[in-house]
Amino acid sequence: MVDKEAVMKELEKVVDPEIGVPITEMQLVDTIDIQDGNVTVEFHITTPFCPPVFALKMATDIKTLVSKLEGVKSVKVNVNGHYMSEQINKQINAEKKA
């Protein structure tokens, strides 16, 4: 069973590519919700106009790292406070076609 501590440990590896500091150290993680192995991570960006490629990179890193944890069935990532949040969230959470 996955827990918040394990998720936070993985999130320590996610680094803001522009600043070079882990998102956990900058306190950018807003919420972690775990329901029956389905994990939702919400985070915010240091500035609303952070380059979208950086916001997408951090969201992708979160999804990739958390997905590897034992007991995780799915991962949903939401970025808040970015001018392209809606588009980034749609892209990162899109179902992959087989």
PLY file of the C-alpha trace (Angstrom):
ply
format ascii 1.0
element vertex 98
property float x
property float y
property float z
element edge 97
property int vertex1
property int vertex2
end_header
0.00 0.00 0.00
1.44 3.34 -1.03
1.49 6.20 1.49
2.15 9.94 1.48
5.64 9.50 2.91
6.66 7.29 -0.04
5.16 9.76 -2.52
6.97 12.70 -0.89
10.25 10.78 -1.04
9.81 10.43 -4.81
8.80 14.07 -5.16
12.13 15.07 -3.59
13.68 13.94 -6.89
11.60 16.39 -8.96
13.70 19.49 -9.56
12.55 22.82 -10.98
14.65 22.91 -14.19
14.98 26.68 -14.13
15.96 27.06 -10.47
17.64 23.69 -9.85
15.94 23.08 -6.49
13.58 20.19 -5.61
9.89 21.09 -5.61
9.57 19.72 -2.07
12.29 22.05 -0.80
10.49 25.02 -2.37
7.19 23.82 -0.86
5.45 23.67 -4.23
3.48 20.49 -3.43
-0.04 21.49 -2.41
-1.79 18.16 -1.84
-1.27 14.44 -2.12
-4.40 12.34 -2.14
-4.31 8.54 -2.15
-7.45 6.47 -2.64
-7.07 2.72 -3.16
-3.74 3.09 -4.97
-4.94 6.01 -7.10
-2.70 8.99 -6.39
-3.43 12.64 -7.12
-0.65 15.19 -6.71
-1.38 18.90 -6.92
1.44 21.40 -7.10
2.00 25.00 -8.05
4.69 26.80 -9.97
6.96 29.54 -8.65
5.53 32.04 -11.14
2.36 32.02 -13.29
4.48 32.67 -16.38
7.04 29.93 -15.85
7.95 28.54 -19.30
5.27 25.92 -20.07
7.92 23.38 -21.06
9.33 23.55 -17.50
5.89 23.17 -15.90
5.19 20.18 -18.16
8.60 18.66 -17.34
7.93 18.83 -13.60
4.43 17.38 -14.04
5.84 14.57 -16.20
8.58 13.82 -13.66
5.99 13.65 -10.87
3.80 11.25 -12.83
6.72 9.05 -13.89
8.30 8.77 -10.45
5.10 8.25 -8.47
3.85 5.69 -11.02
6.84 3.46 -10.21
5.92 3.12 -6.53
4.64 -0.25 -5.40
0.88 -0.26 -4.94
0.20 2.67 -7.27
-2.58 1.97 -9.78
-2.81 5.41 -11.36
-1.38 8.90 -10.98
-3.12 12.18 -11.74
-1.08 15.38 -11.64
-2.52 18.89 -11.50
-0.49 22.07 -11.78
-2.14 25.13 -10.27
-1.47 28.83 -10.72
0.09 28.66 -14.18
-1.36 30.57 -17.12
-1.51 27.29 -19.08
-2.59 25.02 -16.20
-5.65 23.70 -18.03
-3.69 22.67 -21.13
-0.81 21.16 -19.14
-3.19 19.18 -16.92
-5.05 17.83 -19.97
-1.81 16.78 -21.62
-0.21 15.14 -18.58
-3.38 13.28 -17.60
-4.43 12.16 -21.10
-5.06 8.45 -21.38
-2.41 6.72 -23.43
-3.80 4.87 -26.41
-2.63 1.28 -26.76
0 1
1 2
2 3
3 4
4 5
5 6
6 7
7 8
8 9
9 10
10 11
11 12
12 13
13 14
14 15
15 16
16 17
17 18
18 19
19 20
20 21
21 22
22 23
23 24
24 25
25 26
26 27
27 28
28 29
29 30
30 31
31 32
32 33
33 34
34 35
35 36
36 37
37 38
38 39
39 40
40 41
41 42
42 43
43 44
44 45
45 46
46 47
47 48
48 49
49 50
50 51
51 52
52 53
53 54
54 55
55 56
56 57
57 58
58 59
59 60
60 61
61 62
62 63
63 64
64 65
65 66
66 67
67 68
68 69
69 70
70 71
71 72
72 73
73 74
74 75
75 76
76 77
77 78
78 79
79 80
80 81
81 82
82 83
83 84
84 85
85 86
86 87
87 88
88 89
89 90
90 91
91 92
92 93
93 94
94 95
95 96
96 97
